[in-house]
C-alpha cells in the first residue's frame, strides 16, 4: 500500500485508538468493539480501512477473526518521513 492510504487511514481518531489498542497484542473484533461506543458495523468499517491500508493483519481461528498490528508499514512511513528532513 502507498503512503497516501496509510496517512488517510490514520487520520481518523477511532482508527488511531484501535491501533493503540492493538499495541498490547492481537484482539478479536469483539474485544476491540468493547472499547468503543460504536455499532459492530462501524467497528468493522474501521477495521476494514486499517486492513486496506495494510496497517493491521487478520487471522481466522475457529469462529473468530483476530487483528494485530503490521509494524512493517509503520517502518516504511517513518523512513519516508525521515528522508524529508535530510540534507539538501
PDB file with SEQRES, HELIX, SHEET and CRYST1 records, atoms N, CA, C and O in Angstrom:
SEQRES   1 A   88  UNK UNK UNK UNK UNK UNK UNK UNK UNK UNK UNK UNK UNK          
SEQRES   2 A   88  UNK UNK UNK UNK UNK UNK UNK UNK UNK UNK UNK UNK UNK          
SEQRES   3 A   88  UNK UNK UNK UNK UNK UNK UNK UNK UNK UNK UNK UNK UNK          
SEQRES   4 A   88  UNK UNK UNK UNK UNK UNK UNK UNK UNK UNK UNK UNK UNK          
SEQRES   5 A   88  UNK UNK UNK UNK UNK UNK UNK UNK UNK UNK UNK UNK UNK          
SEQRES   6 A   88  UNK UNK UNK UNK UNK UNK UNK UNK UNK UNK UNK UNK UNK          
SEQRES   7 A   88  UNK UNK UNK UNK UNK UNK UNK UNK UNK UNK                      
HELIX    1 AA1 UNK A    3  UNK A    9  1                                   7    
HELIX    2 AA2 UNK A   13  UNK A   22  1                                  10    
HELIX    3 AA3 UNK A   29  UNK A   33  1                                   5    
HELIX    4 AA4 UNK A   40  UNK A   52  1                                  13    
HELIX    5 AA5 UNK A   71  UNK A   84  1                                  14    
SHEET    1 AA1 2 UNK A  56  UNK A  61  0                                        
SHEET    2 AA1 2 UNK A  64  UNK A  69 -1                                        
CRYST1    1.000    1.000    1.000  90.00  90.00  90.00 P 1           1          
ATOM      1  N   UNK A   1       0.833  -1.183   0.000  1.00  0.00           N  
ATOM      2  CA  UNK A   1       0.000   0.000   0.000  1.00  0.00           C  
ATOM      3  C   UNK A   1       0.874   1.241   0.000  1.00  0.00           C  
ATOM      4  O   UNK A   1       2.042   1.202   0.386  1.00  0.00           O  
ATOM      5  N   UNK A   2       0.289   2.328  -0.436  1.00  0.00           N  
ATOM      6  CA  UNK A   2       1.031   3.569  -0.504  1.00  0.00           C  
ATOM      7  C   UNK A   2       0.887   4.410   0.744  1.00  0.00           C  
ATOM      8  O   UNK A   2       0.045   4.159   1.606  1.00  0.00           O  
ATOM      9  N   UNK A   3       1.729   5.404   0.809  1.00  0.00           N  
ATOM     10  CA  UNK A   3       1.725   6.292   1.961  1.00  0.00           C  
ATOM     11  C   UNK A   3       0.416   7.070   2.046  1.00  0.00           C  
ATOM     12  O   UNK A   3      -0.064   7.353   3.144  1.00  0.00           O  
ATOM     13  N   UNK A   4      -0.166   7.419   0.899  1.00  0.00           N  
ATOM     14  CA  UNK A   4      -1.447   8.150   0.923  1.00  0.00           C  
ATOM     15  C   UNK A   4      -2.518   7.363   1.657  1.00  0.00           C  
ATOM     16  O   UNK A   4      -3.247   7.921   2.476  1.00  0.00           O  
ATOM     17  N   UNK A   5      -2.622   6.065   1.370  1.00  0.00           N  
ATOM     18  CA  UNK A   5      -3.628   5.219   2.025  1.00  0.00           C  
ATOM     19  C   UNK A   5      -3.353   5.106   3.519  1.00  0.00           C  
ATOM     20  O   UNK A   5      -4.270   5.117   4.341  1.00  0.00           O  
ATOM     21  N   UNK A   6      -2.079   4.997   3.848  1.00  0.00           N  
ATOM     22  CA  UNK A   6      -1.701   4.884   5.261  1.00  0.00           C  
ATOM     23  C   UNK A   6      -2.071   6.146   6.025  1.00  0.00           C  
ATOM     24  O   UNK A   6      -2.682   6.081   7.091  1.00  0.00           O  
ATOM     25  N   UNK A   7      -1.701   7.283   5.476  1.00  0.00           N  
ATOM     26  CA  UNK A   7      -1.996   8.539   6.161  1.00  0.00           C  
ATOM     27  C   UNK A   7      -3.492   8.796   6.254  1.00  0.00           C  
ATOM     28  O   UNK A   7      -3.973   9.308   7.265  1.00  0.00           O  
ATOM     29  N   UNK A   8      -4.224   8.447   5.217  1.00  0.00           N  
ATOM     30  CA  UNK A   8      -5.679   8.610   5.250  1.00  0.00           C  
ATOM     31  C   UNK A   8      -6.291   7.711   6.328  1.00  0.00           C  
ATOM     32  O   UNK A   8      -7.196   8.126   7.051  1.00  0.00           O  
ATOM     33  N   UNK A   9      -5.791   6.480   6.427  1.00  0.00           N  
ATOM     34  CA  UNK A   9      -6.328   5.544   7.423  1.00  0.00           C  
ATOM     35  C   UNK A   9      -6.071   6.020   8.842  1.00  0.00           C  
ATOM     36  O   UNK A   9      -6.931   5.872   9.711  1.00  0.00           O  
ATOM     37  N   UNK A  10      -4.899   6.591   9.088  1.00  0.00           N  
ATOM     38  CA  UNK A  10      -4.598   7.015  10.460  1.00  0.00           C  
ATOM     39  C   UNK A  10      -5.087   8.434  10.761  1.00  0.00           C  
ATOM     40  O   UNK A  10      -4.870   8.946  11.859  1.00  0.00           O  
ATOM     41  N   UNK A  11      -5.741   9.065   9.792  1.00  0.00           N  
ATOM     42  CA  UNK A  11      -6.278  10.411  10.033  1.00  0.00           C  
ATOM     43  C   UNK A  11      -7.515  10.381  10.928  1.00  0.00           C  
ATOM     44  O   UNK A  11      -7.886  11.405  11.500  1.00  0.00           O  
ATOM     45  N   UNK A  12      -8.145   9.235  11.054  1.00  0.00           N  
ATOM     46  CA  UNK A  12      -9.354   9.116  11.866  1.00  0.00           C  
ATOM     47  C   UNK A  12      -8.986   8.762  13.310  1.00  0.00           C  
ATOM     48  O   UNK A  12      -8.223   7.823  13.534  1.00  0.00           O  
ATOM     49  N   UNK A  13      -9.517   9.502  14.296  1.00  0.00           N  
ATOM     50  CA  UNK A  13      -9.152   9.234  15.692  1.00  0.00           C  
ATOM     51  C   UNK A  13      -9.566   7.852  16.185  1.00  0.00           C  
ATOM     52  O   UNK A  13      -8.858   7.263  17.001  1.00  0.00           O  
ATOM     53  N   UNK A  14     -10.683   7.321  15.715  1.00  0.00           N  
ATOM     54  CA  UNK A  14     -11.102   5.976  16.139  1.00  0.00           C  
ATOM     55  C   UNK A  14     -10.092   4.944  15.644  1.00  0.00           C  
ATOM     56  O   UNK A  14      -9.725   4.028  16.381  1.00  0.00           O  
ATOM     57  N   UNK A  15      -9.647   5.089  14.410  1.00  0.00           N  
ATOM     58  CA  UNK A  15      -8.676   4.134  13.865  1.00  0.00           C  
ATOM     59  C   UNK A  15      -7.347   4.238  14.599  1.00  0.00           C  
ATOM     60  O   UNK A  15      -6.679   3.226  14.816  1.00  0.00           O  
ATOM     61  N   UNK A  16      -6.956   5.452  14.985  1.00  0.00           N  
ATOM     62  CA  UNK A  16      -5.729   5.595  15.782  1.00  0.00           C  
ATOM     63  C   UNK A  16      -5.900   4.926  17.145  1.00  0.00           C  
ATOM     64  O   UNK A  16      -4.964   4.312  17.658  1.00  0.00           O  
ATOM     65  N   UNK A  17      -7.088   5.043  17.728  1.00  0.00           N  
ATOM     66  CA  UNK A  17      -7.353   4.378  19.011  1.00  0.00           C  
ATOM     67  C   UNK A  17      -7.302   2.860  18.860  1.00  0.00           C  
ATOM     68  O   UNK A  17      -6.806   2.166  19.747  1.00  0.00           O  
ATOM     69  N   UNK A  18      -7.806   2.346  17.756  1.00  0.00           N  
ATOM     70  CA  UNK A  18      -7.748   0.903  17.506  1.00  0.00           C  
ATOM     71  C   UNK A  18      -6.296   0.453  17.395  1.00  0.00           C  
ATOM     72  O   UNK A  18      -5.924  -0.576  17.958  1.00  0.00           O  
ATOM     73  N   UNK A  19      -5.480   1.206  16.680  1.00  0.00           N  
ATOM     74  CA  UNK A  19      -4.065   0.867  16.550  1.00  0.00           C  
ATOM     75  C   UNK A  19      -3.381   0.887  17.918  1.00  0.00           C  
ATOM     76  O   UNK A  19      -2.571   0.015  18.232  1.00  0.00           O  
ATOM     77  N   UNK A  20      -3.718   1.887  18.717  1.00  0.00           N  
ATOM     78  CA  UNK A  20      -3.157   1.987  20.071  1.00  0.00           C  
ATOM     79  C   UNK A  20      -3.549   0.761  20.891  1.00  0.00           C  
ATOM     80  O   UNK A  20      -2.731   0.212  21.629  1.00  0.00           O  
ATOM     81  N   UNK A  21      -4.788   0.344  20.758  1.00  0.00           N  
ATOM     82  CA  UNK A  21      -5.292  -0.822  21.479  1.00  0.00           C  
ATOM     83  C   UNK A  21      -4.549  -2.098  21.053  1.00  0.00           C  
ATOM     84  O   UNK A  21      -4.258  -2.962  21.880  1.00  0.00           O  
ATOM     85  N   UNK A  22      -4.255  -2.199  19.776  1.00  0.00           N  
ATOM     86  CA  UNK A  22      -3.588  -3.395  19.260  1.00  0.00           C  
ATOM     87  C   UNK A  22      -2.099  -3.440  19.593  1.00  0.00           C  
ATOM     88  O   UNK A  22      -1.445  -4.459  19.369  1.00  0.00           O  
ATOM     89  N   UNK A  23      -1.561  -2.349  20.126  1.00  0.00           N  
ATOM     90  CA  UNK A  23      -0.157  -2.366  20.549  1.00  0.00           C  
ATOM     91  C   UNK A  23       0.088  -3.427  21.611  1.00  0.00           C  
ATOM     92  O   UNK A  23       1.182  -3.985  21.697  1.00  0.00           O  
ATOM     93  N   UNK A  24      -0.922  -3.704  22.416  1.00  0.00           N  
ATOM     94  CA  UNK A  24      -0.759  -4.672  23.504  1.00  0.00           C  
ATOM     95  C   UNK A  24      -0.910  -6.114  23.036  1.00  0.00           C  
ATOM     96  O   UNK A  24      -0.740  -7.040  23.830  1.00  0.00           O  
ATOM     97  N   UNK A  25      -1.222  -6.316  21.779  1.00  0.00           N  
ATOM     98  CA  UNK A  25      -1.346  -7.679  21.251  1.00  0.00           C  
ATOM     99  C   UNK A  25      -2.613  -7.854  20.437  1.00  0.00           C  
ATOM    100  O   UNK A  25      -3.461  -6.964  20.363  1.00  0.00           O  
ATOM    101  N   UNK A  26      -2.716  -9.029  19.828  1.00  0.00           N  
ATOM    102  CA  UNK A  26      -3.854  -9.276  18.943  1.00  0.00           C  
ATOM    103  C   UNK A  26      -5.154  -9.349  19.724  1.00  0.00           C  
ATOM    104  O   UNK A  26      -5.198  -9.767  20.881  1.00  0.00           O  
ATOM    105  N   UNK A  27      -6.206  -8.924  19.047  1.00  0.00           N  
ATOM    106  CA  UNK A  27      -7.532  -8.904  19.670  1.00  0.00           C  
ATOM    107  C   UNK A  27      -8.580  -9.279  18.629  1.00  0.00           C  
ATOM    108  O   UNK A  27      -8.395  -9.060  17.432  1.00  0.00           O  
ATOM    109  N   UNK A  28      -9.672  -9.841  19.102  1.00  0.00           N  
ATOM    110  CA  UNK A  28     -10.787 -10.149  18.208  1.00  0.00           C  
ATOM    111  C   UNK A  28     -11.572  -8.872  17.949  1.00  0.00           C  
ATOM    112  O   UNK A  28     -11.414  -7.877  18.655  1.00  0.00           O  
ATOM    113  N   UNK A  29     -12.416  -8.914  16.933  1.00  0.00           N  
ATOM    114  CA  UNK A  29     -13.252  -7.755  16.620  1.00  0.00           C  
ATOM    115  C   UNK A  29     -14.152  -7.412  17.809  1.00  0.00           C  
ATOM    116  O   UNK A  29     -14.382  -6.237  18.095  1.00  0.00           O  
ATOM    117  N   UNK A  30     -14.653  -8.417  18.490  1.00  0.00           N  
ATOM    118  CA  UNK A  30     -15.494  -8.185  19.661  1.00  0.00           C  
ATOM    119  C   UNK A  30     -14.744  -7.507  20.788  1.00  0.00           C  
ATOM    120  O   UNK A  30     -15.274  -6.606  21.438  1.00  0.00           O  
ATOM    121  N   UNK A  31     -13.501  -7.939  21.026  1.00  0.00           N  
ATOM    122  CA  UNK A  31     -12.683  -7.311  22.069  1.00  0.00           C  
ATOM    123  C   UNK A  31     -12.392  -5.852  21.722  1.00  0.00           C  
ATOM    124  O   UNK A  31     -12.383  -4.987  22.598  1.00  0.00           O  
ATOM    125  N   UNK A  32     -12.158  -5.590  20.449  1.00  0.00           N  
ATOM    126  CA  UNK A  32     -11.917  -4.218  20.005  1.00  0.00           C  
ATOM    127  C   UNK A  32     -13.184  -3.394  20.186  1.00  0.00           C  
ATOM    128  O   UNK A  32     -13.139  -2.280  20.708  1.00  0.00           O  
ATOM    129  N   UNK A  33     -14.307  -3.941  19.755  1.00  0.00           N  
ATOM    130  CA  UNK A  33     -15.581  -3.236  19.855  1.00  0.00           C  
ATOM    131  C   UNK A  33     -15.984  -2.907  21.276  1.00  0.00           C  
ATOM    132  O   UNK A  33     -16.665  -1.909  21.513  1.00  0.00           O  
ATOM    133  N   UNK A  34     -15.567  -3.741  22.233  1.00  0.00           N  
ATOM    134  CA  UNK A  34     -15.903  -3.494  23.637  1.00  0.00           C  
ATOM    135  C   UNK A  34     -15.299  -2.191  24.159  1.00  0.00           C  
ATOM    136  O   UNK A  34     -15.768  -1.657  25.164  1.00  0.00           O  
ATOM    137  N   UNK A  35     -14.283  -1.682  23.506  1.00  0.00           N  
ATOM    138  CA  UNK A  35     -13.615  -0.459  23.954  1.00  0.00           C  
ATOM    139  C   UNK A  35     -14.234   0.816  23.378  1.00  0.00           C  
ATOM    140  O   UNK A  35     -13.796   1.923  23.693  1.00  0.00           O  
ATOM    141  N   UNK A  36     -15.243   0.654  22.540  1.00  0.00           N  
ATOM    142  CA  UNK A  36     -15.821   1.811  21.863  1.00  0.00           C  
ATOM    143  C   UNK A  36     -17.329   1.809  21.997  1.00  0.00           C  
ATOM    144  O   UNK A  36     -17.945   0.752  22.134  1.00  0.00           O  
ATOM    145  N   UNK A  37     -17.913   2.966  21.958  1.00  0.00           N  
ATOM    146  CA  UNK A  37     -19.364   3.109  21.979  1.00  0.00           C  
ATOM    147  C   UNK A  37     -19.849   3.222  20.530  1.00  0.00           C  
ATOM    148  O   UNK A  37     -20.442   4.225  20.132  1.00  0.00           O  
ATOM    149  N   UNK A  38     -19.583   2.171  19.757  1.00  0.00           N  
ATOM    150  CA  UNK A  38     -19.914   2.146  18.331  1.00  0.00           C  
ATOM    151  C   UNK A  38     -20.637   0.849  18.005  1.00  0.00           C  
ATOM    152  O   UNK A  38     -20.518  -0.141  18.728  1.00  0.00           O  
ATOM    153  N   UNK A  39     -21.382   0.865  16.914  1.00  0.00           N  
ATOM    154  CA  UNK A  39     -22.030  -0.368  16.470  1.00  0.00           C  
ATOM    155  C   UNK A  39     -20.967  -1.329  15.939  1.00  0.00           C  
ATOM    156  O   UNK A  39     -19.861  -0.916  15.590  1.00  0.00           O  
ATOM    157  N   UNK A  40     -21.314  -2.600  15.883  1.00  0.00           N  
ATOM    158  CA  UNK A  40     -20.405  -3.593  15.323  1.00  0.00           C  
ATOM    159  C   UNK A  40     -20.060  -3.289  13.880  1.00  0.00           C  
ATOM    160  O   UNK A  40     -18.932  -3.518  13.442  1.00  0.00           O  
ATOM    161  N   UNK A  41     -21.034  -2.771  13.136  1.00  0.00           N  
ATOM    162  CA  UNK A  41     -20.796  -2.437  11.734  1.00  0.00           C  
ATOM    163  C   UNK A  41     -19.784  -1.301  11.598  1.00  0.00           C  
ATOM    164  O   UNK A  41     -18.957  -1.309  10.686  1.00  0.00           O  
ATOM    165  N   UNK A  42     -19.848  -0.334  12.496  1.00  0.00           N  
ATOM    166  CA  UNK A  42     -18.911   0.783  12.447  1.00  0.00           C  
ATOM    167  C   UNK A  42     -17.494   0.317  12.789  1.00  0.00           C  
ATOM    168  O   UNK A  42     -16.531   0.729  12.143  1.00  0.00           O  
ATOM    169  N   UNK A  43     -17.369  -0.531  13.792  1.00  0.00           N  
ATOM    170  CA  UNK A  43     -16.058  -1.081  14.144  1.00  0.00           C  
ATOM    171  C   UNK A  43     -15.514  -1.880  12.967  1.00  0.00           C  
ATOM    172  O   UNK A  43     -14.334  -1.773  12.631  1.00  0.00           O  
ATOM    173  N   UNK A  44     -16.360  -2.671  12.350  1.00  0.00           N  
ATOM    174  CA  UNK A  44     -15.955  -3.457  11.190  1.00  0.00           C  
ATOM    175  C   UNK A  44     -15.478  -2.561  10.046  1.00  0.00           C  
ATOM    176  O   UNK A  44     -14.503  -2.881   9.366  1.00  0.00           O  
ATOM    177  N   UNK A  45     -16.160  -1.452   9.840  1.00  0.00           N  
ATOM    178  CA  UNK A  45     -15.768  -0.488   8.809  1.00  0.00           C  
ATOM    179  C   UNK A  45     -14.362   0.046   9.080  1.00  0.00           C  
ATOM    180  O   UNK A  45     -13.523   0.089   8.180  1.00  0.00           O  
ATOM    181  N   UNK A  46     -14.113   0.450  10.318  1.00  0.00           N  
ATOM    182  CA  UNK A  46     -12.797   0.984  10.670  1.00  0.00           C  
ATOM    183  C   UNK A  46     -11.719  -0.091  10.525  1.00  0.00           C  
ATOM    184  O   UNK A  46     -10.618   0.196  10.055  1.00  0.00           O  
ATOM    185  N   UNK A  47     -12.026  -1.312  10.922  1.00  0.00           N  
ATOM    186  CA  UNK A  47     -11.062  -2.402  10.773  1.00  0.00           C  
ATOM    187  C   UNK A  47     -10.751  -2.660   9.303  1.00  0.00           C  
ATOM    188  O   UNK A  47      -9.605  -2.929   8.943  1.00  0.00           O  
ATOM    189  N   UNK A  48     -11.772  -2.576   8.458  1.00  0.00           N  
ATOM    190  CA  UNK A  48     -11.536  -2.807   7.025  1.00  0.00           C  
ATOM    191  C   UNK A  48     -10.674  -1.705   6.418  1.00  0.00           C  
ATOM    192  O   UNK A  48      -9.866  -1.974   5.530  1.00  0.00           O  
ATOM    193  N   UNK A  49     -10.834  -0.471   6.885  1.00  0.00           N  
ATOM    194  CA  UNK A  49      -9.993   0.636   6.405  1.00  0.00           C  
ATOM    195  C   UNK A  49      -8.541   0.427   6.830  1.00  0.00           C  
ATOM    196  O   UNK A  49      -7.624   0.645   6.039  1.00  0.00           O  
ATOM    197  N   UNK A  50      -8.334   0.009   8.065  1.00  0.00           N  
ATOM    198  CA  UNK A  50      -6.979  -0.259   8.545  1.00  0.00           C  
ATOM    199  C   UNK A  50      -6.357  -1.441   7.818  1.00  0.00           C  
ATOM    200  O   UNK A  50      -5.172  -1.429   7.484  1.00  0.00           O  
ATOM    201  N   UNK A  51      -7.162  -2.448   7.582  1.00  0.00           N  
ATOM    202  CA  UNK A  51      -6.668  -3.621   6.851  1.00  0.00           C  
ATOM    203  C   UNK A  51      -6.353  -3.252   5.401  1.00  0.00           C  
ATOM    204  O   UNK A  51      -5.356  -3.718   4.850  1.00  0.00           O  
ATOM    205  N   UNK A  52      -7.189  -2.422   4.780  1.00  0.00           N  
ATOM    206  CA  UNK A  52      -6.964  -1.986   3.410  1.00  0.00           C  
ATOM    207  C   UNK A  52      -5.688  -1.182   3.252  1.00  0.00           C  
ATOM    208  O   UNK A  52      -5.060  -1.198   2.193  1.00  0.00           O  
ATOM    209  N   UNK A  53      -5.302  -0.470   4.321  1.00  0.00           N  
ATOM    210  CA  UNK A  53      -4.056   0.291   4.318  1.00  0.00           C  
ATOM    211  C   UNK A  53      -2.889  -0.577   4.772  1.00  0.00           C  
ATOM    212  O   UNK A  53      -1.762  -0.096   4.883  1.00  0.00           O  
ATOM    213  N   UNK A  54      -3.154  -1.848   5.034  1.00  0.00           N  
ATOM    214  CA  UNK A  54      -2.142  -2.822   5.452  1.00  0.00           C  
ATOM    215  C   UNK A  54      -1.530  -2.481   6.808  1.00  0.00           C  
ATOM    216  O   UNK A  54      -0.407  -2.888   7.106  1.00  0.00           O  
ATOM    217  N   UNK A  55      -2.266  -1.740   7.622  1.00  0.00           N  
ATOM    218  CA  UNK A  55      -1.779  -1.387   8.951  1.00  0.00           C  
ATOM    219  C   UNK A  55      -2.038  -2.479   9.975  1.00  0.00           C  
ATOM    220  O   UNK A  55      -1.378  -2.548  11.012  1.00  0.00           O  
ATOM    221  N   UNK A  56      -3.013  -3.337   9.669  1.00  0.00           N  
ATOM    222  CA  UNK A  56      -3.300  -4.476  10.532  1.00  0.00           C  
ATOM    223  C   UNK A  56      -3.423  -5.725   9.668  1.00  0.00           C  
ATOM    224  O   UNK A  56      -3.699  -5.661   8.470  1.00  0.00           O  
ATOM    225  N   UNK A  57      -3.208  -6.851  10.316  1.00  0.00           N  
ATOM    226  CA  UNK A  57      -3.378  -8.146   9.664  1.00  0.00           C  
ATOM    227  C   UNK A  57      -4.446  -8.912  10.430  1.00  0.00           C  
ATOM    228  O   UNK A  57      -4.654  -8.688  11.623  1.00  0.00           O  
ATOM    229  N   UNK A  58      -5.112  -9.808   9.739  1.00  0.00           N  
ATOM    230  CA  UNK A  58      -6.131 -10.611  10.412  1.00  0.00           C  
ATOM    231  C   UNK A  58      -5.790 -12.083  10.304  1.00  0.00           C  
ATOM    232  O   UNK A  58      -5.208 -12.539   9.319  1.00  0.00           O  
ATOM    233  N   UNK A  59      -6.164 -12.814  11.338  1.00  0.00           N  
ATOM    234  CA  UNK A  59      -6.001 -14.255  11.359  1.00  0.00           C  
ATOM    235  C   UNK A  59      -7.308 -14.861  11.835  1.00  0.00           C  
ATOM    236  O   UNK A  59      -7.884 -14.424  12.831  1.00  0.00           O  
ATOM    237  N   UNK A  60      -7.768 -15.869  11.115  1.00  0.00           N  
ATOM    238  CA  UNK A  60      -9.006 -16.542  11.498  1.00  0.00           C  
ATOM    239  C   UNK A  60      -8.655 -17.751  12.360  1.00  0.00           C  
ATOM    240  O   UNK A  60      -7.764 -18.534  12.031  1.00  0.00           O  
ATOM    241  N   UNK A  61      -9.372 -17.882  13.462  1.00  0.00           N  
ATOM    242  CA  UNK A  61      -9.202 -19.018  14.360  1.00  0.00           C  
ATOM    243  C   UNK A  61     -10.580 -19.443  14.835  1.00  0.00           C  
ATOM    244  O   UNK A  61     -11.250 -18.714  15.566  1.00  0.00           O  
ATOM    245  N   UNK A  62     -10.992 -20.614  14.417  1.00  0.00           N  
ATOM    246  CA  UNK A  62     -12.331 -21.134  14.692  1.00  0.00           C  
ATOM    247  C   UNK A  62     -13.377 -20.135  14.197  1.00  0.00           C  
ATOM    248  O   UNK A  62     -13.415 -19.826  13.006  1.00  0.00           O  
ATOM    249  N   UNK A  63     -14.221 -19.630  15.087  1.00  0.00           N  
ATOM    250  CA  UNK A  63     -15.276 -18.695  14.678  1.00  0.00           C  
ATOM    251  C   UNK A  63     -14.893 -17.235  14.875  1.00  0.00           C  
ATOM    252  O   UNK A  63     -15.751 -16.356  14.794  1.00  0.00           O  
ATOM    253  N   UNK A  64     -13.628 -16.966  15.132  1.00  0.00           N  
ATOM    254  CA  UNK A  64     -13.196 -15.612  15.436  1.00  0.00           C  
ATOM    255  C   UNK A  64     -12.159 -15.123  14.430  1.00  0.00           C  
ATOM    256  O   UNK A  64     -11.426 -15.904  13.824  1.00  0.00           O  
ATOM    257  N   UNK A  65     -12.128 -13.815  14.280  1.00  0.00           N  
ATOM    258  CA  UNK A  65     -11.073 -13.175  13.492  1.00  0.00           C  
ATOM    259  C   UNK A  65     -10.296 -12.296  14.453  1.00  0.00           C  
ATOM    260  O   UNK A  65     -10.863 -11.455  15.151  1.00  0.00           O  
ATOM    261  N   UNK A  66      -8.991 -12.505  14.478  1.00  0.00           N  
ATOM    262  CA  UNK A  66      -8.116 -11.725  15.346  1.00  0.00           C  
ATOM    263  C   UNK A  66      -7.318 -10.739  14.509  1.00  0.00           C  
ATOM    264  O   UNK A  66      -6.907 -11.036  13.387  1.00  0.00           O  
ATOM    265  N   UNK A  67      -7.109  -9.564  15.079  1.00  0.00           N  
ATOM    266  CA  UNK A  67      -6.386  -8.491  14.393  1.00  0.00           C  
ATOM    267  C   UNK A  67      -5.123  -8.159  15.168  1.00  0.00           C  
ATOM    268  O   UNK A  67      -5.103  -8.183  16.398  1.00  0.00           O  
ATOM    269  N   UNK A  68      -4.063  -7.847  14.416  1.00  0.00           N  
ATOM    270  CA  UNK A  68      -2.813  -7.427  15.038  1.00  0.00           C  
ATOM    271  C   UNK A  68      -2.133  -6.394  14.160  1.00  0.00           C  
ATOM    272  O   UNK A  68      -2.411  -6.299  12.965  1.00  0.00           O  
ATOM    273  N   UNK A  69      -1.239  -5.620  14.762  1.00  0.00           N  
ATOM    274  CA  UNK A  69      -0.524  -4.575  14.034  1.00  0.00           C  
ATOM    275  C   UNK A  69       0.410  -5.166  12.991  1.00  0.00           C  
ATOM    276  O   UNK A  69       0.962  -6.251  13.173  1.00  0.00           O  
ATOM    277  N   UNK A  70       0.577  -4.439  11.902  1.00  0.00           N  
ATOM    278  CA  UNK A  70       1.573  -4.763  10.891  1.00  0.00           C  
ATOM    279  C   UNK A  70       2.636  -3.666  10.983  1.00  0.00           C  
ATOM    280  O   UNK A  70       2.527  -2.625  10.336  1.00  0.00           O  
ATOM    281  N   UNK A  71       3.653  -3.914  11.787  1.00  0.00           N  
ATOM    282  CA  UNK A  71       4.654  -2.889  12.093  1.00  0.00           C  
ATOM    283  C   UNK A  71       5.481  -2.483  10.878  1.00  0.00           C  
ATOM    284  O   UNK A  71       6.015  -1.375  10.848  1.00  0.00           O  
ATOM    285  N   UNK A  72       5.599  -3.344   9.884  1.00  0.00           N  
ATOM    286  CA  UNK A  72       6.454  -3.014   8.741  1.00  0.00           C  
ATOM    287  C   UNK A  72       5.944  -1.785   7.984  1.00  0.00           C  
ATOM    288  O   UNK A  72       6.749  -1.029   7.440  1.00  0.00           O  
ATOM    289  N   UNK A  73       4.642  -1.570   7.939  1.00  0.00           N  
ATOM    290  CA  UNK A  73       4.095  -0.394   7.260  1.00  0.00           C  
ATOM    291  C   UNK A  73       4.497   0.869   8.004  1.00  0.00           C  
ATOM    292  O   UNK A  73       4.824   1.878   7.379  1.00  0.00           O  
ATOM    293  N   UNK A  74       4.478   0.825   9.324  1.00  0.00           N  
ATOM    294  CA  UNK A  74       4.881   1.989  10.109  1.00  0.00           C  
ATOM    295  C   UNK A  74       6.361   2.299   9.881  1.00  0.00           C  
ATOM    296  O   UNK A  74       6.755   3.464   9.824  1.00  0.00           O  
ATOM    297  N   UNK A  75       7.160   1.271   9.756  1.00  0.00           N  
ATOM    298  CA  UNK A  75       8.586   1.475   9.481  1.00  0.00           C  
ATOM    299  C   UNK A  75       8.784   2.174   8.140  1.00  0.00           C  
ATOM    300  O   UNK A  75       9.621   3.069   8.028  1.00  0.00           O  
ATOM    301  N   UNK A  76       8.026   1.778   7.128  1.00  0.00           N  
ATOM    302  CA  UNK A  76       8.126   2.412   5.814  1.00  0.00           C  
ATOM    303  C   UNK A  76       7.743   3.891   5.878  1.00  0.00           C  
ATOM    304  O   UNK A  76       8.420   4.737   5.294  1.00  0.00           O  
ATOM    305  N   UNK A  77       6.663   4.197   6.586  1.00  0.00           N  
ATOM    306  CA  UNK A  77       6.207   5.585   6.704  1.00  0.00           C  
ATOM    307  C   UNK A  77       7.229   6.415   7.472  1.00  0.00           C  
ATOM    308  O   UNK A  77       7.531   7.544   7.084  1.00  0.00           O  
ATOM    309  N   UNK A  78       7.757   5.866   8.548  1.00  0.00           N  
ATOM    310  CA  UNK A  78       8.761   6.598   9.323  1.00  0.00           C  
ATOM    311  C   UNK A  78      10.031   6.831   8.507  1.00  0.00           C  
ATOM    312  O   UNK A  78      10.648   7.890   8.614  1.00  0.00           O  
ATOM    313  N   UNK A  79      10.418   5.866   7.706  1.00  0.00           N  
ATOM    314  CA  UNK A  79      11.583   6.030   6.842  1.00  0.00           C  
ATOM    315  C   UNK A  79      11.336   7.155   5.853  1.00  0.00           C  
ATOM    316  O   UNK A  79      12.215   7.985   5.623  1.00  0.00           O  
ATOM    317  N   UNK A  80      10.141   7.191   5.265  1.00  0.00           N  
ATOM    318  CA  UNK A  80       9.798   8.248   4.324  1.00  0.00           C  
ATOM    319  C   UNK A  80       9.819   9.617   5.001  1.00  0.00           C  
ATOM    320  O   UNK A  80      10.363  10.575   4.452  1.00  0.00           O  
ATOM    321  N   UNK A  81       9.229   9.708   6.187  1.00  0.00           N  
ATOM    322  CA  UNK A  81       9.209  10.972   6.916  1.00  0.00           C  
ATOM    323  C   UNK A  81      10.630  11.403   7.260  1.00  0.00           C  
ATOM    324  O   UNK A  81      10.963  12.585   7.172  1.00  0.00           O  
ATOM    325  N   UNK A  82      11.454  10.459   7.646  1.00  0.00           N  
ATOM    326  CA  UNK A  82      12.840  10.769   7.998  1.00  0.00           C  
ATOM    327  C   UNK A  82      13.587  11.363   6.805  1.00  0.00           C  
ATOM    328  O   UNK A  82      14.409  12.265   6.973  1.00  0.00           O  
ATOM    329  N   UNK A  83      13.307  10.864   5.605  1.00  0.00           N  
ATOM    330  CA  UNK A  83      14.004  11.384   4.422  1.00  0.00           C  
ATOM    331  C   UNK A  83      13.609  12.830   4.113  1.00  0.00           C  
ATOM    332  O   UNK A  83      14.351  13.539   3.434  1.00  0.00           O  
ATOM    333  N   UNK A  84      12.470  13.265   4.598  1.00  0.00           N  
ATOM    334  CA  UNK A  84      12.054  14.656   4.384  1.00  0.00           C  
ATOM    335  C   UNK A  84      12.965  15.636   5.118  1.00  0.00           C  
ATOM    336  O   UNK A  84      13.130  16.782   4.700  1.00  0.00           O  
ATOM    337  N   UNK A  85      13.542  15.174   6.198  1.00  0.00           N  
ATOM    338  CA  UNK A  85      14.414  16.035   6.973  1.00  0.00           C  
ATOM    339  C   UNK A  85      15.877  15.945   6.558  1.00  0.00           C  
ATOM    340  O   UNK A  85      16.750  16.518   7.209  1.00  0.00           O  
ATOM    341  N   UNK A  86      16.140  15.222   5.470  1.00  0.00           N  
ATOM    342  CA  UNK A  86      17.515  15.021   5.028  1.00  0.00           C  
ATOM    343  C   UNK A  86      18.165  16.287   4.513  1.00  0.00           C  
ATOM    344  O   UNK A  86      17.508  17.308   4.312  1.00  0.00           O  
ATOM    345  N   UNK A  87      19.459  16.202   4.306  1.00  0.00           N  
ATOM    346  CA  UNK A  87      20.230  17.354   3.805  1.00  0.00           C  
ATOM    347  C   UNK A  87      19.935  17.605   2.339  1.00  0.00           C  
ATOM    348  O   UNK A  87      19.619  16.689   1.580  1.00  0.00           O  
ATOM    349  N   UNK A  88      20.045  18.867   1.963  1.00  0.00           N  
ATOM    350  CA  UNK A  88      19.808  19.258   0.568  1.00  0.00           C  
ATOM    351  C   UNK A  88      21.074  19.211  -0.220  1.00  0.00           C  
ATOM    352  O   UNK A  88      21.069  19.509  -1.415  1.00  0.00           O  
TER     353      UNK A  88                                                      
END                                                                             
